[in-house]
Amino acid sequence: MPTIISISDARALGVEPANDRTHRKYRNVPTVVDGITFDSKAEARRWSDLMNAKRAGMIKDIRRQVPYRLEVNGVLIATYKADFVVTYVDGVIEVEDVKGGRKRGTRTRDYVMKKKLMQAIHGIEIKEVTKK
């Protein structure tokens, strides 16, 4: 099982995070797992869960930070970046967005609009994964 460490511990080990901001809008704590910097502890935990399922043979492929263009009549309205796109061994593909919980405010108006556009344009339902 991978070890989850904080950004400060990662720095002490000589690993510099790719995107470190001192003030975080949603109070998320960047976390490094398997040498990868995640935006939050919840996202890092989800990665660990997915990797365990992959090792167990339940998942065929996992992709991170996958961008989707949200275009209407050839006009780019927005871009949605999925936290994870998971392909299961039975061929089912799920697009996941890790959320910190309803009270944390991560379901912004922009996110809700992009979620609806993903359904309308691409026929993709975003699966929201909340922290444990």
C-alpha positions, 0 to 999 in steps of 0.5 A, a space after each residue: 500500500 502506498 504511503 501518503 505524506 504531507 507536502 512538508 514531509 515530501 519537501 523534507 525528502 527532496 520532492 518538490 510539489 508541482 503546484 504549491 499555493 500557500 492559500 487554498 480556497 477550499 482548505 485542501 492540503 496537497 499530498 504526495 503519493 507514489 511521487 505524485 502530488 495531488 490537490 487534496 488528501 481526499 484525492 490522494 486517498 482515492 488514488 490509493 483506493 483505485 490503485 489497490 483495486 487495480 492490483 486486485 485485478 478489478 480495474 484495467 486503467 486509471 487516468 488522472 486530470 483528463 481534460 474534456 472540451 465543452 463546446 456548443 455549436 463549435 464554440 468552446 464554453 469551458 474545459 472540465 478536468 476530471 480527477 480520474 477516468 477509470 476503466 474497469 475490466 468489464 469495459 465500464 468507464 467512469 469519470 470521477 470527481 473527488 469532493 471534500 463534502 457538501 459543506 466545504 463548498 467544492 460544488 461551485 456554480 462552475 462545477 455544477 454547470 460543467 457537470 451538466 454540460 458533460 452530460 448534455 454534450 458528451 453523455 457522461 455522468 460524473 461520479 462524485 466521490 466524497 471523502 471518507 
